[in-house]
Amino acid sequence: MNDDRWRQGVERHARRLDGAERGRRSLLAQTVFLGTLSILFLAPLVGGAYLGSWLDGLQAGYSVRWTVNLILLGLALGILNVILFIRKHW
């Protein structure tokens, strides 16, 4: 009877260790995750800067009104993208 309890305890601990090993993320997985976060953050930011610069170029004279506003909008969208992605995949 005592031998069966010992064996069950060892098997239970082995299953827990196997589950912990599978749940741990590798270095490659962490690198891909951080790369995805950076793309999600930078794409709206760079897109806003490019679109704002193009719109400012269409106006006569010197203006950065569209560029600054669309950079700020891209920043807000990038932060929102990162927050939503982390909530879904973390």
DSSP file (Angstrom, degrees, kcal/mol; ACC not computed):
  #  RESIDUE AA STRUCTURE BP1 BP2  ACC     N-H-->O    O-->H-N    N-H-->O    O-->H-N    TCO  KAPPA ALPHA  PHI   PSI    X-CA   Y-CA   Z-CA
    1    1 A M     >        0   0    0      0, 0.0     4,-1.7     0, 0.0     5,-0.1   0.000 360.0 360.0 360.0 -43.9    0.0    0.0    0.0
    2    2 A N  H  >  +     0   0    0      1,-0.2     4,-1.9     2,-0.2     5,-0.1   0.847 360.0  55.5 -66.9 -34.3    2.8    2.4    0.9
    3    3 A D  H  > S+     0   0    0      2,-0.2     4,-2.2     1,-0.2    -1,-0.2   0.865 105.7  52.0 -67.1 -36.9    4.6    1.6   -2.3
    4    4 A D  H  > S+     0   0    0      2,-0.2     4,-2.4     1,-0.2    -2,-0.2   0.905 108.8  49.6 -67.1 -41.4    1.6    2.5   -4.4
    5    5 A R  H  X S+     0   0    0     -4,-1.7     4,-2.1     2,-0.2    -1,-0.2   0.902 111.1  49.7 -63.8 -40.1    1.2    5.9   -2.8
    6    6 A W  H  X S+     0   0    0     -4,-1.9     4,-2.2     2,-0.2    -2,-0.2   0.925 111.5  48.6 -63.8 -44.3    4.9    6.6   -3.4
    7    7 A R  H  X S+     0   0    0     -4,-2.2     4,-2.4     1,-0.2    -2,-0.2   0.895 111.2  49.9 -63.6 -41.4    4.6    5.6   -7.1
    8    8 A Q  H  X S+     0   0    0     -4,-2.4     4,-2.3     2,-0.2    -1,-0.2   0.889 110.3  50.9 -64.8 -39.0    1.5    7.8   -7.6
    9    9 A G  H  X S+     0   0    0     -4,-2.1     4,-2.2     2,-0.2    -2,-0.2   0.910 110.9  47.9 -64.5 -42.1    3.2   10.7   -6.0
   10   10 A V  H  X S+     0   0    0     -4,-2.2     4,-2.2     2,-0.2    -2,-0.2   0.915 112.3  49.3 -65.0 -42.7    6.3   10.3   -8.2
   11   11 A E  H  X S+     0   0    0     -4,-2.4     4,-2.2     2,-0.2    -2,-0.2   0.888 110.3  51.3 -63.7 -39.1    4.1   10.0  -11.3
   12   12 A R  H  X S+     0   0    0     -4,-2.3     4,-2.0     2,-0.2    -1,-0.2   0.919 111.2  47.0 -64.7 -43.6    2.1   13.1  -10.3
   13   13 A H  H  X S+     0   0    0     -4,-2.2     4,-2.2     1,-0.2    -2,-0.2   0.873 110.4  53.3 -66.1 -36.4    5.3   15.1   -9.9
   14   14 A A  H  X S+     0   0    0     -4,-2.2     4,-2.3     2,-0.2    -2,-0.2   0.901 108.6  49.6 -65.2 -40.6    6.6   13.9  -13.2
   15   15 A R  H  X S+     0   0    0     -4,-2.2     4,-2.2     2,-0.2    -2,-0.2   0.896 110.5  50.6 -64.5 -39.7    3.4   15.0  -15.0
   16   16 A R  H  X S+     0   0    0     -4,-2.0     4,-2.0     2,-0.2    -2,-0.2   0.902 110.7  48.7 -64.8 -40.9    3.7   18.5  -13.3
   17   17 A L  H  X S+     0   0    0     -4,-2.2     4,-2.2     2,-0.2    -2,-0.2   0.894 110.6  51.0 -65.8 -40.0    7.4   18.8  -14.4
   18   18 A D  H  X S+     0   0    0     -4,-2.3     4,-2.0     1,-0.2    -2,-0.2   0.907 110.5  49.5 -63.5 -41.0    6.5   17.8  -18.0
   19   19 A G  H  X S+     0   0    0     -4,-2.2     4,-1.6     1,-0.2    -1,-0.2   0.877 110.3  50.3 -64.7 -37.8    3.7   20.4  -18.0
   20   20 A A  H  X S+     0   0    0     -4,-2.0     4,-0.8     2,-0.2    -1,-0.2   0.883 109.2  51.6 -68.9 -37.6    6.1   23.1  -16.8
   21   21 A E  H >< S+     0   0    0     -4,-2.2     3,-0.6     1,-0.2    -2,-0.2   0.902 111.1  47.4 -64.9 -40.7    8.6   22.2  -19.5
   22   22 A R  H 3< S+     0   0    0     -4,-2.0    -1,-0.2     1,-0.2    -2,-0.2   0.819 108.7  55.2 -70.4 -30.1    6.0   22.5  -22.2
   23   23 A G  H 3< S+     0   0    0     -4,-1.6     2,-0.3    -5,-0.2    -1,-0.2   0.645  86.0  97.8 -78.3 -15.1    4.7   25.8  -20.9
   24   24 A R  S << S-     0   0    0     -4,-0.8     2,-0.3    -3,-0.6    -4,-0.0  -0.578  73.0-130.8 -79.3 134.8    8.1   27.5  -21.0
   25   25 A R        -     0   0    0     -2,-0.3    -2,-0.1     1,-0.1    -1,-0.1  -0.630  18.2-128.5 -87.4 141.5    8.8   29.6  -24.0
   26   26 A S     >  -     0   0    0     -2,-0.3     4,-2.0     1,-0.1     5,-0.2  -0.280  25.7-105.8 -80.5 170.8   12.0   29.2  -26.0
   27   27 A L  H  > S+     0   0    0      1,-0.2     4,-2.2     2,-0.2     5,-0.2   0.880 121.6  52.9 -64.5 -38.7   14.3   32.1  -26.9
   28   28 A L  H  > S+     0   0    0      2,-0.2     4,-2.4     1,-0.2    -1,-0.2   0.912 108.4  49.8 -63.9 -42.4   13.1   31.9  -30.5
   29   29 A A  H  > S+     0   0    0      1,-0.2     4,-2.1     2,-0.2    -2,-0.2   0.892 111.5  48.6 -64.3 -39.2    9.5   32.2  -29.5
   30   30 A Q  H  X S+     0   0    0     -4,-2.0     4,-2.3     2,-0.2    -1,-0.2   0.877 110.7  51.2 -67.5 -37.2   10.3   35.2  -27.3
   31   31 A T  H  X S+     0   0    0     -4,-2.2     4,-2.3     2,-0.2    -2,-0.2   0.914 110.9  47.6 -66.1 -43.3   12.2   36.8  -30.2
   32   32 A V  H  X S+     0   0    0     -4,-2.4     4,-2.4     2,-0.2    -2,-0.2   0.899 110.8  52.6 -63.6 -40.3    9.3   36.4  -32.5
   33   33 A F  H  X S+     0   0    0     -4,-2.1     4,-2.1     1,-0.2    -2,-0.2   0.928 111.6  44.9 -61.9 -45.9    6.9   37.8  -30.0
   34   34 A L  H  X S+     0   0    0     -4,-2.3     4,-2.1     2,-0.2    -1,-0.2   0.867 112.1  52.7 -67.7 -36.1    9.0   40.9  -29.5
   35   35 A G  H  X S+     0   0    0     -4,-2.3     4,-2.1     2,-0.2    -1,-0.2   0.902 109.0  49.5 -64.1 -40.8    9.5   41.3  -33.2
   36   36 A T  H  X S+     0   0    0     -4,-2.4     4,-2.6     1,-0.2    -2,-0.2   0.907 109.7  51.6 -64.3 -41.7    5.7   41.1  -33.7
   37   37 A L  H  X S+     0   0    0     -4,-2.1     4,-1.7     1,-0.2    -2,-0.2   0.904 109.3  50.0 -61.4 -40.9    5.2   43.7  -31.0
   38   38 A S  H  X S+     0   0    0     -4,-2.1     4,-2.9     2,-0.2     5,-0.3   0.900 111.6  47.7 -67.5 -38.9    7.7   46.1  -32.6
   39   39 A I  H  X S+     0   0    0     -4,-2.1     4,-2.3     1,-0.2    -2,-0.2   0.918 110.7  51.8 -65.7 -42.5    6.0   45.7  -36.1
   40   40 A L  H  < S+     0   0    0     -4,-2.6    -1,-0.2     1,-0.2    -2,-0.2   0.829 117.2  40.3 -63.0 -30.7    2.5   46.3  -34.5
   41   41 A F  H  X S+     0   0    0     -4,-1.7     4,-0.8    -5,-0.2    -2,-0.2   0.897 119.5  41.2 -83.2 -43.5    3.8   49.4  -32.9
   42   42 A L  H  X S+     0   0    0     -4,-2.9     4,-3.0    -5,-0.2     5,-0.4   0.795 100.2  69.0 -81.8 -29.0    6.0   50.9  -35.6
   43   43 A A  H  X S+     0   0    0     -4,-2.3     4,-2.4    -5,-0.3     5,-0.2   0.937 105.2  40.2 -59.9 -49.8    3.8   50.3  -38.7
   44   44 A P  H  > S+     0   0    0      0, 0.0     4,-2.3     0, 0.0    -1,-0.2   0.872 116.3  52.8 -66.1 -33.2    1.1   52.8  -37.8
   45   45 A L  H  X S+     0   0    0     -4,-0.8     4,-1.9    29,-0.4    -2,-0.2   0.947 114.2  39.5 -66.1 -49.3    3.7   55.3  -36.6
   46   46 A V  H  X S+     0   0    0     -4,-3.0     4,-2.6     2,-0.2     5,-0.2   0.883 115.3  53.7 -68.7 -38.4    5.7   55.2  -39.8
   47   47 A G  H  X S+     0   0    0     -4,-2.4     4,-2.6    -5,-0.4     5,-0.2   0.904 109.2  48.5 -62.1 -41.3    2.6   55.1  -41.9
   48   48 A G  H  X S+     0   0    0     -4,-2.3     4,-2.4     2,-0.2    23,-0.3   0.889 111.5  49.6 -65.4 -39.5    1.2   58.2  -40.2
   49   49 A A  H  X S+     0   0    0     -4,-1.9     4,-2.2    21,-0.2    -2,-0.2   0.920 113.8  45.4 -65.8 -43.0    4.5   60.0  -40.6
   50   50 A Y  H  X S+     0   0    0     -4,-2.6     4,-2.2     2,-0.2    -2,-0.2   0.941 115.5  45.5 -66.4 -47.5    4.6   59.2  -44.3
   51   51 A L  H  X S+     0   0    0     -4,-2.6     4,-2.5     1,-0.2    -2,-0.2   0.903 113.8  49.9 -63.7 -41.4    1.0   60.0  -45.0
   52   52 A G  H  X S+     0   0    0     -4,-2.4     4,-2.4    -5,-0.2    15,-0.5   0.894 110.3  49.9 -64.6 -40.1    1.3   63.3  -43.0
   53   53 A S  H  X S+     0   0    0     -4,-2.2     4,-1.8     2,-0.2    -1,-0.2   0.900 111.5  49.0 -64.9 -39.9    4.4   64.3  -44.9
   54   54 A W  H  X S+     0   0    0     -4,-2.2     4,-0.9     2,-0.2    -2,-0.2   0.921 112.1  47.8 -65.1 -43.8    2.7   63.6  -48.2
   55   55 A L  H >X S+     0   0    0     -4,-2.5     4,-0.6     1,-0.2     3,-0.5   0.885 111.3  50.9 -65.6 -38.4   -0.4   65.6  -47.2
   56   56 A D  H >< S+     0   0    0     -4,-2.4     3,-0.8     1,-0.2    -1,-0.2   0.837 104.9  58.2 -67.0 -31.7    1.8   68.5  -46.0
   57   57 A G  H 3< S+     0   0    0     -4,-1.8    -1,-0.2     1,-0.2    -2,-0.2   0.742  97.5  61.0 -69.2 -22.6    3.6   68.4  -49.3
   58   58 A L  H << S+     0   0    0     -4,-0.9    -1,-0.2    -3,-0.5     2,-0.2   0.733  93.4  79.3 -75.2 -22.2    0.4   69.0  -51.2
   59   59 A Q  S << S-     0   0    0     -3,-0.8     2,-0.2    -4,-0.6     4,-0.1  -0.567  88.2-111.2 -87.8 150.2   -0.2   72.4  -49.4
   60   60 A A  S    S+     0   0    0     -2,-0.2    -1,-0.1     2,-0.1    -2,-0.1  -0.572  81.9  15.2 -76.8 141.4    1.6   75.6  -50.4
   61   61 A G  S    S-     0   0    0     -2,-0.2     2,-0.5    -4,-0.1    -2,-0.1  -0.254 107.4 -43.5  88.7-179.3    4.1   76.9  -47.9
   62   62 A Y        +     0   0    0     -2,-0.1     2,-0.3     2,-0.0    -2,-0.1  -0.771  67.4 154.4 -92.6 124.4    5.8   75.2  -45.0
   63   63 A S        +     0   0    0     -2,-0.5     4,-0.1    -4,-0.1    -4,-0.1  -0.991  27.7 174.2-149.8 140.5    3.4   73.1  -42.8
   64   64 A V     >  +     0   0    0     -2,-0.3     4,-2.6     2,-0.1     5,-0.3   0.116  53.3 111.7-125.8  17.4    3.8   70.1  -40.5
   65   65 A R  H  > S+     0   0    0      1,-0.2     4,-2.1     2,-0.2     5,-0.2   0.940  82.2  40.2 -60.0 -50.6    0.3   70.1  -39.2
   66   66 A W  H  > S+     0   0    0    -14,-0.2     4,-2.7     1,-0.2     5,-0.3   0.898 114.3  54.0 -66.9 -39.4   -0.7   66.8  -40.9
   67   67 A T  H  > S+     0   0    0    -15,-0.5     4,-2.0     1,-0.2    -2,-0.2   0.946 111.7  42.9 -61.5 -49.3    2.6   65.1  -40.1
   68   68 A V  H  X S+     0   0    0     -4,-2.6     4,-2.1     1,-0.2    -1,-0.2   0.928 116.1  48.0 -64.8 -44.7    2.5   65.8  -36.4
   69   69 A N  H  X S+     0   0    0     -4,-2.1     4,-2.1    -5,-0.3    -1,-0.2   0.905 113.9  45.8 -64.6 -41.4   -1.2   64.9  -36.0
   70   70 A L  H  X S+     0   0    0     -4,-2.7     4,-2.4     2,-0.2   -21,-0.2   0.797 109.5  55.0 -75.9 -26.2   -0.8   61.7  -38.0
   71   71 A I  H  X S+     0   0    0     -4,-2.0     4,-2.3   -23,-0.3    -1,-0.2   0.922 110.4  46.7 -66.0 -43.0    2.3   60.7  -36.0
   72   72 A L  H  X S+     0   0    0     -4,-2.1     4,-2.2     2,-0.2    -2,-0.2   0.893 112.8  49.2 -65.1 -39.3    0.4   61.1  -32.8
   73   73 A L  H  X S+     0   0    0     -4,-2.1     4,-2.5     2,-0.2    -1,-0.2   0.913 111.3  49.8 -65.3 -42.0   -2.5   59.1  -34.2
   74   74 A G  H  X S+     0   0    0     -4,-2.4     4,-2.5     2,-0.2   -29,-0.4   0.872 108.9  52.9 -62.9 -37.4   -0.1   56.4  -35.3
   75   75 A L  H  X S+     0   0    0     -4,-2.3     4,-2.2     2,-0.2    -2,-0.2   0.925 110.5  46.7 -62.4 -45.4    1.4   56.4  -31.9
   76   76 A A  H  X S+     0   0    0     -4,-2.2     4,-2.2     1,-0.2    -2,-0.2   0.912 113.9  47.9 -64.3 -42.6   -2.0   55.9  -30.3
   77   77 A L  H  X S+     0   0    0     -4,-2.5     4,-2.6     2,-0.2    -2,-0.2   0.887 110.7  52.1 -66.5 -37.7   -2.9   53.1  -32.7
   78   78 A G  H  X S+     0   0    0     -4,-2.5     4,-2.2     2,-0.2    -2,-0.2   0.911 110.0  47.9 -64.1 -42.5    0.4   51.4  -32.2
   79   79 A I  H  X S+     0   0    0     -4,-2.2     4,-2.4     2,-0.2    -2,-0.2   0.909 112.3  49.6 -64.0 -42.1   -0.1   51.4  -28.4
   80   80 A L  H  X S+     0   0    0     -4,-2.2     4,-2.6     2,-0.2     5,-0.2   0.909 109.7  51.8 -63.0 -42.5   -3.6   50.1  -28.8
   81   81 A N  H  X S+     0   0    0     -4,-2.6     4,-2.4     1,-0.2    -2,-0.2   0.924 111.1  47.2 -58.9 -45.5   -2.3   47.3  -31.2
   82   82 A V  H  X S+     0   0    0     -4,-2.2     4,-2.5     2,-0.2     5,-0.2   0.916 112.3  49.2 -64.8 -43.9    0.3   46.3  -28.6
   83   83 A I  H  X S+     0   0    0     -4,-2.4     4,-2.3     1,-0.2    -2,-0.2   0.932 113.6  45.8 -61.9 -46.4   -2.1   46.2  -25.7
   84   84 A L  H  X S+     0   0    0     -4,-2.6     4,-1.7     1,-0.2    -1,-0.2   0.889 113.1  50.2 -65.4 -38.9   -4.7   44.1  -27.7
   85   85 A F  H  X S+     0   0    0     -4,-2.4     4,-2.5    -5,-0.2     5,-0.2   0.909 111.2  48.1 -66.2 -42.1   -2.0   41.7  -28.9
   86   86 A I  H  X S+     0   0    0     -4,-2.5     4,-1.9     1,-0.2    -2,-0.2   0.912 110.7  51.4 -66.6 -41.2   -0.6   41.2  -25.4
   87   87 A R  H  < S+     0   0    0     -4,-2.3    -1,-0.2    -5,-0.2    -2,-0.2   0.870 116.2  41.7 -61.9 -35.0   -4.1   40.6  -24.0
   88   88 A K  H  < S+     0   0    0     -4,-1.7    -2,-0.2    -5,-0.2    -1,-0.2   0.875 126.6  27.5 -80.8 -37.7   -4.9   38.0  -26.6
   89   89 A H  H  <        0   0    0     -4,-2.5    -2,-0.2     1,-0.2    -3,-0.2   0.448 360.0 360.0-111.2  -1.5   -1.6   36.1  -26.8
   90   90 A W     <        0   0    0     -4,-1.9    -1,-0.2    -5,-0.2    -3,-0.1   0.480 360.0 360.0 -85.3 360.0    0.1   36.4  -23.4
